[in-house]
Amino acid sequence: MTNKPNTEETKMEKIVSLTKRRGFVYPSSEIYGGVSGVYDYGHYGILLKENIKNLWLKSMIQMRDDIYGLDSAIFMHAQAWVASGHVDGFNDPQVDCKNCKARFRADHILEDHGINADKMPIEFINEKLDELRKAKKLKCSNCGSTDLTPAKTFSLMVKSNFGSPVDTITDENVMYLRPETCGGIYLEYKNTLDTLHPKLPFGIAQVGKAFRNEIAARQFIFRTREFEQMEMQYFHDPKDTKELYEMWKQIRWNWYIENGIPKEKLRFFKHEKLAHYASEAFDIEYNFGFFGDSFKEVEGIHARGDWDLSQHSKFSGVTLDYYDEETKKRFIPHILETSAGLARMMLMFLDNAYTEDLSGEEPRVYLKLPPNLAPVKVAVFPLLKNKPELVAKAKEIFNFLRQDFMCEFDDNGNIGKRYRRQDEIGTPYCVTVDFDTIEKGAGVTVRDRDTGKQERVKIEELTKYMEGAIT
Ligand code: GAP
């Protein structure tokens, strides 16, 4: 353990190290040298991710009457991505360093020099890069060389050889791995309408994998080439767009606050440059301490108009309109979208939870996760490993608590080490069986992760105690 204080310069390294050491996140294919921009999630990583996902699904589906779930396939018809504009337009501007071969996003280079080049045409980007070159300000951030290529457009779409022998794949039939999950939602709008008969406004929500050939995927799990999105598309009458957009902005903002993110660490960012189909786009940004105190997007809230359904209707030849029985009008519903990255959200919760307590003799690191998000809710220990009566009682308690909560049994090492391990994975409660439990029927000790304080609780009251504490 390091004695360094929780400075923002070192926090990212500490979180990357903790998540590897404690089995949350591993670099993918590590024994072969790794795959850039791809990560695997270990035991605690999947538990944390599942908890975040379930919270989102609960708020989007369980607690609402107007949103339906979906799990659409990663592979979709080749034409779907032509219709959506991704095949022609889902590009980023790329610059290469001729010396060290590092790749950069040209718009990010310009952003570092205070020039906003988001979604700007390649000609504009190259003009601005030339200005920096002439002023001798254009340098590779990796090796310092000034020998950088002009920007060229680079498709973010990931191709596959799905369904046909490689030599018969053409630009027309190539199957892509979806770059966003909402594409599947648009294609299932009609089936949802025909089978579940919802009235407008209604939404379809799904969580799933998306793939993008990101040029610079170098910020741990913040920007990866394979990632999960949690997206909801809200189909509505265009006359209601303004009101519903404000409603969704508020609902999503509140979700972060309700789940323990302080409002000072959040802000809305309004996009001035909009995608051709969008009429409004806001991001919810979180102030990531480990990126040197900077607000970065965790979720986008977009008004997409009727563009998606119109395009898919045009390209498929299938009518995707809606008949309003009250007004007797047919029209293509407009869409509001909320779109969040699951791993990015996990990183946000980790950043917010990472705490170093330097008040004791030794620094104590703990993840102050809300109990309902913590991967493990309760750890159960016998005070000593070599006392069979303590071990048997602790196992008995572990076995009944695990029916209701994600629990861990641990009898390895001294009790201080066991507390430390649970602190680092964010376990809110540790239950210890000691001699008073056995000899005096004095219940067990329950230790609180955040305060380190212990209280005695009767064994028969433990489940109720935990139910009250873990909401
Ligand atoms: N359907 C709209 C859409 O996909 P986006 O802004 O490209 O919009 C939405 O992505 C969210 O998905 C982002 O706010 C972010 O949380 C997540 N995301 C996007 N690209 C990502 C990547 N390469 N790695 C991890 N998360 C990503």
Residues whose N, C-alpha, C, O or C-beta is under 5 A from the ligand:
A	BS01	GAP	E180 C182 E214 I221 F222 R223 T224 F227 Q229 E297 V298 E299 G300 S339 A340 G341 R344
